[in-house]
Amino acid sequence: QVQLVESGGGLVQPGGSLRLSCAASGITSSLYAMGWYRQAPGKQRDFVAIFTSDDNTIYADSVKGRFTISRDNAKNTVYLQMNSLESEDTAVYYCNARALRSGLESAWGQGIQVTVSS
C-alpha cells in the first residue's frame, strides 16, 4: 500500500521560510515522479512543483525562484524548500507520487497546512 505523510507545515510570517517533507512508503522511488500541489480555500488544487525520476524539476510560474524541490531516493522522501513566502502561498499542500509505469499505484498525502500571515 502506497502511503505519503507530509510534515513541516505551520504558520510563518511573510518573507519567512518553511521546509515541507513527504515521506513515502510502499513505492520504489525510481519508478515515481514526486511532487507538490496546493489548494487554497474555495480554489482548485494547483500544481506547485515536481521532481521526476530522471532528476528533472518543474515549477509553477508562481513559485519559480522562491521554492526548491529536492528528493532523497534512499529515504523515499521529497522536500519542498519554500523561501520568501507570501500570503498568497497560504494553502493546504499535498504531496503526490505519480507512477511512471502503467500498473503501479499512485497516491496523495493527506495534506498539510501552510499559513503565511503577520
N, C-alpha and C positions, 0 to 999 in steps of 0.2 A: 504494500500500500504506500503510495506516494504521499508524504506529508511535508508541508512547509510551515515553518514557525518564524515569524518576524519578531524582532526586538530592536530596541534603541530609540523608539519614538518618545515624544513628550512635548513639553512646552519650552519654546525658546523665544528670545527677543529678536526683532528684526535685525538683520545683519549677522546673526549668530549662525552656528553650525550644529548639525546633528549627523550621526552616522548610523544608518539602519543596517541591520544584519538579517539575513534569511538563511536559516539552516534547513537543508533538505535531507530527507531520509527516503529510502526506497527507490533511489534513482542512481544511474551511472552518469556522472557529470558530463562526460564527453558526448553523451547522446542527447543532451538537452541544451537549449538556449534558456538562459535565466535572466529575468528582468523585473522591472518595477512598473507598476501602474498606480494611478491615484484617482480618487473620487472625492470631490467636494460636495457638500450638501446640495441636493437638488440638481446635480450635474451628472453627466455621463462619466463613466470610468475611462480615463485617458491614459495613453501610453506615456511613460516617462523616459525609460532607458532600458537597453537590453545588451547583454553580453553573450555572444554566441560561442559555440564550442571551438570555432577557429580564431578566437581572440578578437573578433570584430566587435566594436561597440557602436551603438546607435543611440542618439539622444533626441528627445523632443526639442524643438526650437526654443521653447520657453525656459529650458533648464541648461542649455548649452553654455559652457564657460563657468557654470556655478556648481553643477553636480558631476560626480565622477562615479561610474560603476566599476567594480572590480570583482574578481572571482578567485576563490581558493578551492580548486578542484579536490585537493586532498581532504578538505573538511566538508565538501559538498555545501559550501556557503558562498553566497553572493552578498556584496555590500553596496550601499549607496551612500557616498560621502556628499553631504549637502552643505554648501557654503553660501554665504551672502543670502540667507533666507529672507524671503519677503512674505508679507501677509497673504499674498496670492498663492503661496505654496501650501497653505493650510488645507489639509485633506486627510482622508484615510489612505494610507499607502499599502498596496497589495503586492506581494511577491508572486511571481509566476514562473513556473517551469514548463516550457513548451517542448514537447517531444519532437526531435528532428527526424525520427523514423516512424513510419506507419506501424501501428500495433502497440505502441508504447503509450503509457498513461501520462497525461498532462495534469497539472494541478495548480490551484490557487491557495495562497495563505489566507489566514482569517482576517487580515488587515490590521494595521497599527496606526494610531492617531498621531499626526504631526500638527501642532498648533504653533503658529508664529504670531506673537502678539506682545504688545508692551504692557 
